[in-house]
Every structure is written in C-alpha cells, then in structure tokens.
Amino acid sequence: MTTQSGLIEDIDQWLEHLAPFRKNYKHHETGEDNGDSHLKALLTHTKSLPITAGKLDFGRWQRIF
C-alpha cells in the first residue's frame, strides 16, 4: 500500500460516513440512484466541465451557475 492509496481509502471511508448510499434519497424519485454522489461532490468541491471537439458538452442536467 502506498501513502496515496491509504489516503484515498481514508477519504473514501470519510465520505461514505458523511454521505452513505441510501435508497431513500428524494433525488432517487427521479429515477436516478446517485443521490450520495451529489452530496459527496458538494463535500469535495468536485467540478468537471466535459468538452467535446473544443465545446462544452453538457449532459441532460448539467449547467453552470
């Protein structure tokens, strides 16, 4: 195990403790099952901007505010 892999494992455990996968998130009523992923992204300030052929390539719900 490297230092980085231990750190990543620690972060994964911390995030799972704060935002565990649950079947009863309101977001799941939309047919999605990734409510915990959205919460984890808020905690880590994860942002991504997909670009295809030099242009922003947003999915159905992606927006910039």
C-alpha positions in Angstrom: 0.0 0.0 0.0 1.4 3.4 -0.9 0.9 6.6 1.0 -1.6 7.9 -1.6 -3.6 4.7 -1.7 -4.0 4.9 2.1 -5.1 8.5 1.8 -7.6 7.7 -0.9 -9.0 4.8 1.2 -9.3 7.2 4.3 -11.1 9.8 2.2 -13.5 7.2 0.7 -14.4 6.0 4.2 -14.9 9.5 5.5 -17.1 10.4 2.6 -19.1 7.2 2.9 -19.7 8.0 6.6 -20.9 11.5 5.8 -22.9 10.7 2.7 -23.7 7.0 2.7 -25.6 5.3 -0.2 -29.2 5.1 0.8 -32.2 4.0 -1.2 -34.5 6.7 0.3 -32.9 10.0 -1.1 -35.5 12.2 -2.6 -33.3 12.5 -5.7 -33.9 8.8 -6.4 -37.6 9.6 -7.1 -36.4 11.0 -10.4 -35.2 7.5 -11.5 -31.6 8.2 -10.6 -29.7 6.4 -7.9 -26.8 8.6 -7.2 -28.0 11.0 -4.5 -25.0 10.2 -2.4 -22.6 11.1 -5.2 -24.1 14.6 -5.4 -23.6 15.0 -1.7 -20.0 13.7 -1.9 -19.3 16.1 -4.7 -20.5 19.0 -2.6 -18.2 18.0 0.2 -15.2 17.7 -2.0 -16.0 20.7 -4.3 -15.7 18.3 -7.3 -16.3 20.0 -10.6 -15.9 18.9 -14.1 -16.6 20.5 -17.4 -16.9 18.0 -20.2 -15.5 19.2 -23.5 -16.0 17.5 -26.8 -14.5 18.8 -30.0 -13.5 22.0 -28.2 -17.0 22.8 -27.0 -18.8 22.4 -23.7 -20.7 19.1 -23.8 -23.2 19.1 -21.0 -25.4 16.2 -20.1 -29.1 16.5 -19.6 -28.9 18.2 -16.2 -25.5 19.8 -16.3 -25.4 23.6 -16.1 -23.0 26.4 -15.0 -24.4 28.8 -12.4 
